[in-house]
Amino acid sequence: MSGAHLLDHLAANPLLTLMLVLSTGALLGQIKFGPLRFGAAGALFMGLVIGAFDARLGNGLGMVKSLGVVLFCYTVGLAAGSTFVSDLKRQWSLMVAGIVGLGAMAAAGRLLGDLLGLSPAHVAGAYAGVLTSPAIDAATTATHGSSDTLVGYALAYPTGVVIGMVAVALVVGRRWPGKRDNRSMAEAGIVAITCHVKRQAELREVPGFTDQSVKFSYLERDGDMRVARGLGPLLPDDRVLVIGSPDDVEHAIAFLGHASQQGDLTHLRRDVDFRRFLVSSPHLVGRSIGELNVQTDLHGVITRVRRGDLDMLARDDLVLQPGDRVLAVVPSNQIEDAVDFFGDSERHVSQVDALTMGLGISLGLLAGSVVLPLPGGIRFALGAAAGPLVVGMALGALHRTGPFRWDLPGAVNATLRQLGLMIFLAAVGLASGPAFLSQAFTLTGAKIIFVSGASLVLGTVIVLAGARLIGLSAQRATGGFAGFVGQPAILAFANAKVNDERIESAYGALFALGTIIKILLVQVIAR
C-alpha cells in the first residue's frame, strides 16, 4: 500500500488512527529522555507527528476528545474530593499563589506578544495552550474564530508539557521543610510493634490513642490471647500490639513500657487471627469505619486500610471506598463471618456502577454548560473539563447520597483516568498536527513558543517558590503546579515519580480554580 493510500485509509477509519496513535504514543512514553519519561504524554507527541501528515486525520474527533477529558476530569475529581475539604485550610494560600501566577502570566504574555508583533489572538491561543486549558473555547469565541488562536494553541501546548515535566522532575522528589503541611501517609508508613507493658495505664492516657494516631489489636494477658477491644486499663506484664506511624508508635511504647523481646504477637494465630478483606459489600461503601459495627458483629477491630498503593491507619472518620482492603483482627472462629461482612469479592468490586457514574458525569456536564454573562461582555462557563471535575470533587467528598454510592473502585478509577487521558491527548495531537507543522519552524512559531515558554517559567517560579515560602511540601507544591498548568500528563508524571496523596489533592484544588481564572483572563488577553 502506497503512502497516499495509507493516509486515505487512516482518514476513512478514525478509530484505527486513534488506536495507532495510542499504541505508538505508549511506546514513546516508555523511552527515557534524561530525567524525563513522557508516559501518557507520548500520545500527544505521536498525535502531532501523525496528524501533521494529513489534516483529515484530525477530523471528526471532537466527541472522542470530549469523552476523554470528561472521563479524566471526573475520576480525578472523585479521587481528590475525599481529601480536598480536609486539606482546604492548608491549600488556600497555594490557591492564592496560583491566582497571582496566572495573572502574571497573562500580563507577561500580552506584553511580550505586543513587543514581538504577535496578534492578541496568537497570545490568547498560546495562553490557553501552554496552560492546557479548556479556555481555548472562550479564546476562540473572543477572537471570532481567528486561525491565529489555534496556531498559538497548537504550538504552546507541547511547550507547556515539556516545561511542566522538567519542573516536576526537578521538584517532586525534594524534601524541603514543609512546616505547614501534614506528613504524607504514604511517606510515613505504618508499623506494628509488640509492646511489653510495665505500668498500669488507661487507654486515653496513651499518647496518640485519643486522636487515633495509634491503634491496638492483639492483647496477651496472663497467657490468654484476645482482641484488644473494649478494654479497661492496660496492666503490667500485658503484651499489646501497637499500630501507627513509626514516630507515634515509638512514643506510645515509651509511655507504656518497652518493645517486647519475646517475639511478635501476630505469630500467635490460634485464638486471634488477622487478614486483609476486600471491601465489596455495597452496605459498607461510603460509610466511615466509625459507623461500622465491627466490634459488635465480629468482636474485632480494623487496624489498616489499603487504598491503591497507600496504606492508612483505620481512623474512625476514614470513609471506605469500593476496592479498599481492610486489615481486620478478629477471633479465629469468626474469619468466615468477616468474609461475609466485608464482601471480599473481586468480581463484585470490579464492576462499574453505571447508574451513579453516568448520573455524576451528567451533573458535571450540566454544570459545565451553564453560561454566566459578566461585565465587559465576558461570558463564563466551566466547560466539559472543569464542570465534571468540580462535580466529581463534590461527590467524592460526599461519598454517598442515600442509595447512591459515588466512589469508584480504586483500580477502576485509575483505569478510566488513564484511558481518558490518553484518548484526549491523542485527539488533541491529531487535530493540532497540521497547524503545529505549518508554523513550528517559522519566525512566528518561534515567537509563540518563546512567549508561551517564558510566561510559563514565570508562573512556575511564582507557584513553586510561593509554596515553599508558605511552608508546604514539595509534593503538594508539585501537585498544585500540575493543577496550575492544568496538564493531566504532568499529574500522571508526578504520580509515577512519587506515591503521595497530597499531589492529587493539590491538583484538584488548583485545576478547578485555575480553569475559572483562565476562562476569564483569556478573554481579557484577546481584547
C-alpha positions in Angstrom: 0.0 0.0 0.0 1.4 3.4 -1.0 1.8 6.3 1.4 -1.2 8.1 -0.2 -3.4 5.1 0.0 -2.4 4.5 3.7 -3.3 8.1 4.6 -6.6 7.7 2.7 -7.3 4.5 4.7 -6.4 6.2 8.0 -8.6 9.2 7.2 -11.5 6.9 6.4 -11.0 5.0 9.7 -10.5 7.5 12.5 -10.8 4.8 15.2 -7.9 2.9 13.6 -5.9 6.2 13.5 -6.6 6.8 17.1 -5.5 3.3 18.2 -2.4 3.7 16.2 -1.6 6.9 18.0 -2.3 5.4 21.4 -0.1 2.4 20.8 2.9 4.3 19.3 2.4 7.0 22.0 2.6 4.4 24.7 5.8 3.1 23.2 7.3 6.7 23.0 6.1 7.3 26.6 8.4 4.5 27.9 11.5 5.9 26.4 13.7 8.0 28.8 15.0 11.4 27.7 17.4 12.2 30.5 15.3 12.6 33.7 12.1 12.6 31.6 9.8 9.8 30.6 6.7 11.2 28.8 4.3 8.4 29.8 0.8 9.3 28.8 2.0 12.5 27.0 3.6 10.3 24.4 0.2 10.1 22.8 0.2 13.8 22.4 3.5 13.9 20.6 2.8 10.9 18.4 -0.6 12.6 17.6 1.2 15.7 16.5 3.6 13.7 14.3 1.0 11.5 12.6 -1.6 14.4 12.4 0.9 16.5 10.6 0.9 14.2 7.6 -2.7 14.9 6.7 -5.2 17.4 8.1 -8.0 14.9 7.5 -6.6 12.6 10.3 -7.8 15.1 13.0 -11.3 15.5 11.6 -14.3 14.1 13.5 -12.6 13.6 16.8 -14.4 16.3 18.8 -16.7 13.8 20.6 -13.9 11.4 21.3 -11.7 14.2 22.7 -14.6 15.4 24.9 -15.2 11.9 26.2 -11.5 11.5 27.1 -11.3 14.8 29.0 -14.6 14.2 30.8 -13.5 10.7 32.0 -10.2 12.0 33.2 -11.6 15.1 35.0 -14.5 13.3 36.6 -12.3 10.5 38.0 -9.6 12.9 39.2 -12.4 14.9 41.0 -13.7 11.8 42.7 -10.3 10.8 44.0 -9.3 14.4 45.1 -12.7 15.2 46.6 -12.2 12.9 49.6 -9.2 14.9 50.9 -10.0 18.3 49.4 -12.2 19.6 52.3 -9.8 18.4 55.0 -6.8 19.9 53.1 -8.5 23.3 52.2 -7.0 25.1 55.2 -3.5 24.1 54.1 -4.2 24.8 50.4 -5.9 28.2 50.3 -2.6 30.0 50.3 -1.4 27.8 47.5 -4.5 28.7 45.6 -3.8 32.4 46.1 -0.3 31.9 44.7 -1.9 30.2 41.7 -4.1 33.2 41.0 -1.2 35.5 41.2 0.8 33.3 38.9 -2.0 33.1 36.3 -2.4 36.9 36.4 1.3 37.4 36.0 1.4 35.0 33.0 -1.4 36.8 31.3 0.2 40.2 31.7 3.7 38.9 30.7 2.3 37.1 27.7 0.4 40.1 26.3 3.4 42.4 26.9 5.9 40.1 25.2 3.4 39.4 22.4 3.0 43.1 21.7 6.8 43.7 21.7 7.3 40.8 19.3 4.4 41.7 17.0 2.1 38.8 17.7 -1.6 39.3 17.5 -3.9 39.2 20.6 -5.3 36.0 19.0 -1.9 34.4 19.0 -1.3 35.3 22.6 -4.8 34.2 23.7 -4.3 30.8 22.0 -0.8 30.4 23.4 -2.0 31.2 26.9 -4.8 28.6 26.7 -2.4 26.1 25.1 0.6 26.4 27.4 -1.8 26.0 30.4 -3.7 23.1 28.7 -6.9 24.9 29.3 -10.4 24.4 28.1 -10.3 28.1 27.9 -9.5 27.6 24.3 -13.2 27.6 23.6 -13.5 31.0 25.3 -10.4 32.2 23.4 -11.8 31.1 20.0 -15.1 32.9 20.7 -13.4 36.1 21.9 -11.2 36.2 18.7 -14.1 35.4 16.4 -12.7 32.1 15.3 -9.3 33.5 14.2 -6.9 30.9 12.9 -4.1 32.6 14.8 -5.8 31.4 18.0 -5.5 27.7 17.1 -1.9 28.2 15.8 -1.0 29.7 19.2 -2.7 26.8 21.0 -1.0 24.1 18.9 2.5 25.5 19.4 2.1 26.3 23.1 0.5 23.0 24.1 3.6 20.8 23.8 5.7 23.6 25.1 3.7 23.5 28.3 4.0 19.7 28.6 7.8 19.8 28.3 8.4 22.7 30.6 5.9 21.3 33.1 7.6 17.9 33.2 11.0 19.3 33.6 9.8 21.4 36.6 8.2 18.3 38.1 11.3 16.2 37.6 13.4 18.9 39.4 11.0 19.4 42.4 8.8 16.4 43.1 11.4 14.3 44.9 12.8 17.1 47.1 12.4 17.1 50.8 12.4 20.8 51.7 10.9 21.8 55.0 7.1 21.7 54.8 6.3 23.1 58.3 2.7 24.0 57.5 1.9 20.7 55.7 0.8 17.4 57.0 3.0 14.4 56.6 2.2 12.1 53.7 0.5 8.9 54.8 2.5 7.1 52.1 5.8 8.6 53.2 5.2 8.0 56.9 4.3 4.3 56.6 2.7 2.1 59.2 4.4 -0.3 61.6 3.1 -2.8 64.1 5.3 -3.4 67.2 4.6 -5.6 70.2 4.9 -3.6 73.5 5.6 -5.1 76.9 3.5 -3.0 79.3 5.4 -2.0 82.5 2.8 0.3 84.1 -1.0 0.4 84.6 -2.5 3.0 82.2 -5.9 4.0 81.0 -6.1 3.9 77.2 -6.9 7.6 77.0 -3.6 8.3 78.7 -1.6 6.6 76.0 -0.1 9.3 73.6 -1.9 9.2 70.3 -4.8 6.9 71.3 -7.4 9.7 71.8 -6.6 11.3 68.4 -6.3 7.9 66.8 -2.7 8.2 65.8 -2.2 4.7 67.2 -4.4 1.7 67.5 -4.2 -1.6 69.4 -5.2 -5.0 68.1 -3.7 -8.1 69.8 -3.6 -8.3 73.6 -1.9 -11.1 75.6 -2.8 -11.1 79.3 -1.9 -14.0 81.8 -1.2 -16.3 78.9 -4.6 -15.7 77.1 -4.8 -14.0 73.7 -7.7 -11.7 72.9 -8.7 -8.9 70.6 -7.8 -5.5 72.1 -11.2 -4.0 72.1 -13.5 -2.6 74.8 -10.6 -2.7 77.2 -10.2 -1.4 80.7 -6.8 -0.2 81.7 -3.7 -1.9 80.4 -1.9 -3.8 83.2 1.7 -4.5 84.0 3.1 -7.5 82.1 0.4 -7.2 79.4 1.7 -7.5 75.8 -0.2 -5.4 73.3 0.3 -4.8 69.6 0.6 -1.1 68.8 -0.1 0.1 65.2 0.7 3.5 63.7 3.4 5.6 62.1 6.9 4.8 63.4 7.2 8.0 65.5 3.7 7.7 67.0 4.2 4.0 67.9 7.6 4.8 69.5 6.0 7.5 71.7 3.2 5.2 72.8 5.6 2.3 73.6 7.9 4.6 75.5 4.9 5.7 77.7 3.7 2.1 78.3 7.0 0.2 78.7 9.3 -1.1 76.0 9.3 -3.2 72.9 8.8 -6.9 73.7 11.8 -9.2 73.4 9.5 -12.3 73.4 8.5 -12.2 69.7 5.7 -10.7 67.7 2.1 -11.3 68.8 0.9 -11.7 65.3 2.7 -15.0 65.1 0.2 -16.4 67.6 -2.9 -17.0 65.5 -4.7 -19.9 67.2 -7.2 -17.8 69.1 -6.9 -14.4 67.3 -6.3 -14.1 63.6 -5.9 -11.3 61.1 -6.5 -11.0 57.3 -7.0 -8.4 54.7 -10.5 -8.3 53.3 -11.6 -6.6 50.1 -14.5 -4.2 50.7 -17.1 -5.1 48.1 -20.3 -5.1 50.2 -22.5 -2.2 49.0 -23.7 -1.6 52.6 -20.2 -0.6 53.7 -19.1 1.6 50.7 -19.3 5.3 51.5 -19.5 4.7 55.3 -16.9 5.6 57.8 -15.2 3.0 59.9 -16.7 4.5 63.0 -20.2 3.8 61.6 -19.5 0.0 61.2 -20.3 -2.4 63.9 -17.1 -4.4 63.7 -16.6 -4.7 67.4 -20.2 -5.8 68.0 -20.7 -8.0 64.9 -17.2 -9.5 64.6 -15.8 -8.9 68.1 -12.8 -7.5 66.3 -11.1 -4.3 65.2 -10.0 -2.8 61.9 -6.4 -1.5 62.1 -5.4 -0.5 58.5 -7.0 0.3 55.1 -5.0 -0.2 51.9 -6.2 2.0 49.0 -4.3 1.5 45.8 -0.6 1.7 46.9 -1.4 3.7 50.1 -1.6 2.0 53.5 -3.6 4.1 56.0 -4.4 3.8 59.7 -8.0 2.9 60.2 -9.3 6.1 61.9 -13.0 6.2 62.7 -13.5 9.1 60.3 -11.9 7.3 57.3 -14.6 6.6 54.7 -14.4 3.2 52.9 -14.4 3.1 49.2 -15.0 0.1 46.9 -11.9 -1.9 46.4 -10.3 -0.9 49.7 -8.5 -3.7 51.5 -9.1 -3.6 55.3 -6.9 -5.4 57.7 -9.2 -6.8 60.4 -8.2 -8.6 63.6 -10.9 -11.0 64.8 -11.3 -14.2 66.9 -10.1 -17.1 64.7 -13.5 -18.7 64.7 -15.0 -15.6 63.0 -12.9 -15.3 59.9 -15.7 -16.6 57.7 -18.1 -14.2 59.3 -15.7 -11.4 58.4 -15.7 -12.6 54.8 -19.5 -12.2 54.6 -19.3 -8.9 56.4 -16.9 -7.2 54.1 -17.9 -9.0 50.9 -14.3 -9.9 49.8 -15.3 -10.4 46.2 -13.0 -9.4 43.3 -15.9 -9.9 40.8 -18.3 -7.5 42.6 -15.7 -4.8 43.2 -14.5 -4.8 39.6 -18.0 -3.8 38.3 -18.7 -0.2 37.5 -21.9 1.3 38.9 -23.0 2.8 35.6 -26.0 4.5 37.2 -24.1 6.7 39.6 -21.2 7.2 37.2 -23.5 8.3 34.4 -25.5 10.5 36.7 -22.4 12.1 38.2 -20.9 12.9 34.8 -24.3 14.2 33.5 -24.4 16.6 36.5 -20.9 17.7 35.7 -21.7 18.4 32.1 -24.8 20.3 33.0 -22.8 22.4 35.5 -20.2 23.0 32.7 -22.8 24.1 30.2 -24.2 27.0 32.4 -23.1 30.3 30.9 -22.8 33.4 33.1 -22.6 36.8 31.4 -20.2 39.1 33.2 -19.4 42.8 32.9 -17.4 43.9 29.9 -19.0 41.4 27.6 -17.2 38.4 29.2 -19.0 35.1 29.2 -18.1 32.4 31.7 -18.7 28.7 31.7 -16.8 25.8 33.4 -17.0 23.7 30.2 -16.7 20.0 29.7 -13.5 19.7 31.7 -13.9 21.8 34.8 -17.7 21.0 35.2 -17.2 17.3 35.7 -14.1 17.9 37.8 -15.9 20.3 40.2 -18.9 18.0 40.5 -16.7 15.0 40.9 -14.9 16.7 43.8 -18.2 17.4 45.4 -19.5 13.9 45.0 -16.1 12.5 46.1 -16.4 14.5 49.3 -20.0 13.2 49.9 -19.1 9.5 49.1 -22.8 8.5 49.1 -26.2 10.2 49.0 -28.9 7.9 50.2 -28.7 4.8 48.0 -26.3 6.4 45.5 -22.6 5.4 46.1 -20.4 7.9 44.1 -17.0 6.4 44.7 -15.4 4.2 42.1 -13.1 1.2 43.0 -9.5 2.4 43.0 -8.4 0.2 40.1 -11.4 1.1 38.0 -10.9 4.8 38.7 -7.2 4.6 37.7 -8.0 2.6 34.5 -10.7 5.1 33.4 -8.5 8.0 34.2 -5.5 6.7 32.2 -7.7 5.7 29.3 -9.5 9.1 29.2 -6.2 10.9 29.4 -4.6 9.1 26.5 -7.6 9.4 24.3 -7.8 13.2 25.0 -4.1 13.8 24.3 -4.1 11.6 21.1 -7.1 13.5 19.8 -5.6 16.9 20.6 -2.4 15.9 18.9 -4.1 14.7 15.7 -6.2 17.8 15.4 -3.2 20.2 16.1 -0.6 18.4 14.0 -1.1 20.4 10.7 -1.1 23.8 12.5 1.9 22.8 14.5 3.9 21.7 11.4 2.9 24.8 9.4 4.1 27.3 12.0 6.6 25.4 14.2 9.7 26.3 12.1 8.7 29.8 11.2 9.7 33.1 12.9 6.1 33.5 14.1 6.2 30.0 15.5 9.4 30.7 17.3 7.9 33.9 18.8 4.9 32.0 20.1 7.0 29.2 21.6 9.2 31.8 23.3 6.3 33.9 24.7 4.4 30.8 26.0 7.6 29.3 27.4 8.8 32.5 29.1 5.4 33.2 30.6 5.1 29.6 31.9 8.5 29.8 33.5 7.4 33.0 35.3 4.2 31.2 36.6 6.2 28.2 37.6 8.6 30.2 39.7 5.7 32.1 41.4 3.7 28.9 42.3 6.7 26.7 43.4 8.5 29.4 45.2 5.3 30.6 46.8 4.5 27.1 48.0 8.0 26.8 49.6 7.7 30.2 51.3 4.2 29.3 52.6 5.7 26.1 54.2 4.1 23.4 52.0 5.8 20.2 51.0 7.5 19.8 47.6 5.0 17.1 46.8 1.9 19.3 47.5 3.6 22.1 45.6 4.1 19.8 42.6 0.5 18.7 42.6 -0.6 22.3 42.8 1.7 23.2 39.9 0.3 20.4 37.8 -3.2 21.7 38.5 -2.0 25.3 37.8 -0.8 24.2 34.4 -3.9 22.1 34.0 -2.0 19.3 32.3 -3.2 15.8 33.0 0.1 14.3 31.7 2.0 16.3 34.3 -0.1 14.9 37.1 0.4 11.4 35.8 4.2 12.0 35.5 4.3 13.3 39.1 2.3 10.3 40.4 4.7 8.0 38.6 7.7 9.6 40.3 6.3 9.7 43.8 3.5 7.9 45.7 2.0 10.8 47.7 -1.7 11.5 48.2 -1.0 15.3 48.6 -0.2 15.6 44.9 -3.7 14.7 43.8 -5.4 16.8 46.4 -3.5 19.9 45.4 -4.0 19.2 41.7 -7.8 19.1 42.1 -7.9 22.3 44.0 -5.8 24.4 41.6 -7.2 22.8 38.4 -10.7 23.8 39.3 -9.8 27.3 40.5 -7.3 27.8 37.7 -9.8 26.8 35.0 -12.2 29.5 36.2 -9.4 32.2 36.2 -8.1 31.2 32.8 -11.5 31.4 31.2 -11.8 35.0 32.4 -8.2 36.1 31.6 -8.1 34.6 28.1 -11.0 36.9 27.1 -9.1 39.9 28.6 -6.0 38.9 26.6 -7.9 38.7 23.4 -9.1 42.3 23.6 
